[in-house]
């Protein structure tokens, strides 16, 4: 059976990165499918440039010159013409957007996908130069079809799987992640970090034996080593645990990575890109039969990308139609509501920090009768404790909140029961590190 490898942008920087990719490809001793992200930071730069107003021919030229200079140290004659063709297409898209004074959705998705297409071009060429029998395949070449939604697409497995299964698996392939093709052949991206989802979808389509994700860390830990003292390694996670850890801030995988693999029971193996040797050992394995570790809990994680928007008014929480109108309006504005809490006199929405101002403005413009005031929260941090069976273990919640209370930390919001593997709550940003360590010590460091 084939193996799908995913290499993230944090590991794609220079010629040394290409040499390391060669070593790990050789270590498999069989053909593989390699899904790659853009080189480190490039997708962010593309997003930032697209969002800038007033881009003209000179600024676009400067941007493209800077971009090309990044690839000059790894340029090969074999790919020069193809690179210039892709760069020219990017230039035309940027100039066209400048002329019309805006960037349509289908153009934006194509622009931000170029980082991955440059990566697949240079990586495949380098590996061929080193003697690997490998081909570059673009999603448009293999009929990797999506549902057609821009900015946050999903794979159409019914259409994509038969096409991918026609590939000759006696050779290796490099496929750019992050995007697929709409039914009308437009590029549609899978959202920030969506290359993980691409790789998982491809692994599902070809029924791979595993998805091997090569990161710049030693797998999952019981806490962020930057914030938490003495985090423990996690050897095994269930699909649900991994998905919740990703959703609540752990940056190992995109939250949707497990979706395509769960029903097929294809394991996800996490490696460190800097590992050497002919038989590397995964640091964490995510699968259907995750073994129970020493601790009942797996990890405590956090995200600072959270704010609350509270709609206040007498009876606002029980008046029919108010919540529906608000959620429909925010959906049309592409705002993801993370959670909703209602009372008689308030509706609190949990949102990403980046969506707060736009959401406030959209709701104000609706002028909904019964909403007297719209409050924005202070800067907050969401903390989550994750572990299978958390709802069935008496005393876990009490231990967590007792540990936080001992530090005199005020909890702003609690959710217990929405997920069968997670408890999460909000604290002020200033209490983040103290709360994380208090919980981690309570759950993982007691004798």
PyMOL commands that set and color helices and strands:
alter all, ss='L'
color gray80, all
select helices_A, chain A and resi 9-11+15-27+42-51+57-72+77-100+105-112+114-129+139-142+157-164+195-205+239-247+259-262+322-332+353-366+390-392+396-406+429-444
alter helices_A, ss='H'
color red, helices_A
select strands_A, chain A and resi 3-7+33-36+134-137+172-176+179-181+187-189+210-215+236-238+267-272+284-287+299-303+307-312+337-342+346-351+373-376+380-386+411-416+422-428
alter strands_A, ss='S'
color yellow, strands_A
deselect
rebuild
show_as cartoon
